[in-house]
Structures are given as structure tokens and as C-alpha cells.
Amino acid sequence: MLHSNAELKARIDALGPWFHNMELGGVETAPDHFLGNYPFIKWRKFADAIPHDLSGKSVLDIGCNAGFYSIEMKRRGAERVLGMDFDEAYLAQARFAAEIADCQIEFRQLSVYDVGALGETFDIVLFMGVLYHLRHPLLALDLIRQHVANDLLVFQSMQRGSNETLPVEENYHFWTHDLFDRAAFPKLHFIEHRYADDPTNWWIPNRSCTEAMLRSAGFEILQHPEDEVFFCRVAGEPGGGGAVYPAKGRTHD
């Protein structure tokens, strides 16, 4: 047990660097974060859209990082919270943060592509700030829809390009060219090397693309309470068969 702020700060420093700025026992984990008091500054913009009483609910936090959102879900009374991340350093931070916050949360080292191994579904799935770090982003959404999403998906992604949207048609003629020059057409920007000095920033969607990908994976968008945050519910079947595609299929009518 840590008995002083000095001991607590030494432990926080040893576990650093932190991407989540959290106040643990009166000590901030990332007070000089380049985004400010992050992720609290984002959380406060959509926190009221999540029920304040999550009694009896199960929550899966995919890409939990240091556990900020996992802890917030537990503080609202969620019965079961599971945080998963591929980075063991983040998980060490999350376990420590949950201990200091006196929250009973399970953390596992798993990739989003391994969600099927969990063998259970969750009332709320948090998928915050992960999509753009993935080599295969739509596959990840397909797998979440197929294996773990029972009702509500809370999704967030960095977005660049146009914030406008446009109606998407069911089909476009092969000789349609001008469509792709429209700023509001769904676009997923590929980063070959680095963006913001991060080699894992692979794909960055515009808003129209974010919405189209969520729909294609079988989610219905219910709310858009913050620029990058979308509340969705499980709806129809994923487009094109989702994560498991047919071995044979027609390419032409």
C-alpha cells in the first residue's frame, strides 16, 4: 500500500509514460499531456449520454489503455467490466489505476482481432481511439459486431477531412468518376509512415466514412454527441457477409 504522494508519484513515474491523464490519489499521471486533460476533456462532452446507473450491465472496453473509461463504467455501477489491450505496459497502468480507484475490473492482454476468444457478449462495448491504429479496421468492426456486441457500441475515432456527410446510394455506375472528388464522400485516408510521430496511425476516416463503416458492419447510429463519438446499436446484418465472407460469390449480375 502506498502511504504518501511521493511514493504514489514514484510508482506512476515508473509505469510511464501515460497517455491517459488520470488523477490517482491526488497525483496526475500525465499533467503535461499535449491534448490537455485527456481523455477527461472528451469524456465530459458525451458522459451524460451514457446511463448514470449501469447496475447489472456488462461492459467491454476494447483498447482500454490505462483504464480511464473502464473505471468510469465501474463507478457507474456496472456489474462486470473487462478491459482489453494488446500493450502490456498499458495494462500494467490500468491495473494500478483500478487498484488506486478501488474498482474491481478485469484486464486481459488481447488484440481486437481476438474478441471471438472471449466467448461472451456485452451490454456495452467501448471502442474508443482504436480504429485508426489498425491495419484492418473494417475487419475489427465486423468481429466486434459478430462476437461481442449485444446492444450498445460507443465508438470514437480520430477524423480528418470533411465533416460533411451525403446520402450513400445503393449502387454507382462504373463510369462514375466525379463522386470520388467530393469532400463528403466516405474516405479512409492511409498513412504509410507516421502521423503525429506514431507509426501505428494507419487509417484516418472522414466523418462520412466513419458512419458508412459503422453501418456496413451492422450498426445503427443512434447519437452523435461529440465530433468523434458515435453511439450505435446492433442492427442489421453486416454488408457483404461481415467478417466471414463466402468462398464463392457473384461479382456481376
Secondary structure, DSSP 8 states (H G I E B T S, - for coil): ---SHHHHHHHHHHH---SS--EETTEES-TT-TTSSTTHHHHHHHGGGS-S--BT-EEEEET-TTSHHHHHHHHTTBSEEEEEES-HHHHHHHHHHHHHTT---EEEE--GGGGGGG---EEEEEEES-GGG-SSHHHHHHHHHHHTEEEEEEEE----S--------S---TT--GGGG-TTS--EEE-SS-BTTBTT--EEE-HHHHHHHHHHTTEEEEEEEETTEEEEEE-S--GGGTTS--SS--S--
